[in-house]
Amino acid sequence: MKQNLHWIFKKWGFLKSDSPNILETRIQELEDRVRVLEEENIGQSNALYECWNSLDARIDILAENKTDV
């Protein structure tokens, strides 16, 4: 089955003459959003590791106190 090669233009309502510029702009916007999400993911991962380490330290303190009694 043959498909229209410009289906994406039709789907998103782009004119064929404007499409390359619009698509390049949209791709750049999406790349920027991905970059921000990756940075946020790194920040969240770091925060989770900090929480994990803090909990481990507290558990160790509780375990030491329990053995001292």
C-alpha positions as CSV (number, residue, x, y, z in Angstrom):
1,M,0.0,0.0,0.0
2,K,1.4,3.4,-1.0
3,Q,1.4,6.1,1.6
4,N,1.6,9.8,1.2
5,L,5.2,10.8,2.1
6,H,3.9,14.0,3.5
7,W,1.4,12.5,6.0
8,I,3.0,14.2,8.9
9,F,2.5,17.6,7.3
10,K,-1.1,16.8,6.8
11,K,-1.5,15.4,10.3
12,W,-0.1,18.5,12.0
13,G,-1.6,21.0,9.6
14,F,1.7,22.2,8.1
15,L,2.0,23.6,4.6
16,K,4.5,21.8,2.5
17,S,6.5,24.9,1.8
18,D,6.8,25.8,5.5
19,S,7.2,22.3,6.8
20,P,11.0,21.9,6.9
21,N,11.4,25.1,8.9
22,I,8.6,24.3,11.2
23,L,9.8,20.7,11.7
24,E,13.3,21.9,12.5
25,T,12.0,24.3,15.0
26,R,9.8,21.6,16.6
27,I,12.7,19.2,16.7
28,Q,14.8,21.8,18.5
29,E,12.0,22.4,21.0
30,L,11.7,18.7,21.7
31,E,15.5,18.3,22.1
32,D,15.5,21.2,24.5
33,R,12.6,19.6,26.5
34,V,14.5,16.2,26.6
35,R,17.6,18.0,27.8
36,V,15.6,19.6,30.7
37,L,14.0,16.3,31.6
38,E,17.4,14.6,31.6
39,E,18.7,17.2,34.0
40,E,15.7,16.9,36.2
41,N,16.1,13.1,36.2
42,I,19.7,13.5,37.4
43,G,18.6,15.8,40.1
44,Q,15.9,13.4,41.3
45,S,18.3,10.5,41.2
46,N,20.8,12.4,43.3
47,A,18.1,13.4,45.8
48,L,17.0,9.7,46.1
49,Y,20.6,8.6,46.7
50,E,20.9,11.2,49.5
51,C,17.7,10.0,51.1
52,W,18.8,6.4,50.8
53,N,22.2,7.2,52.4
54,S,20.5,9.1,55.2
55,L,18.1,6.2,55.9
56,D,21.0,3.8,55.9
57,A,22.9,5.9,58.4
58,R,19.9,6.2,60.7
59,I,19.3,2.4,60.5
60,D,22.9,1.9,61.4
61,I,22.6,4.2,64.4
62,L,19.4,2.4,65.6
63,A,21.1,-1.0,65.1
64,E,24.1,0.1,67.2
65,N,21.9,1.5,69.9
66,K,19.9,-1.7,70.1
67,T,23.0,-3.8,70.5
68,D,24.3,-1.5,73.3
69,V,21.2,-2.1,75.4
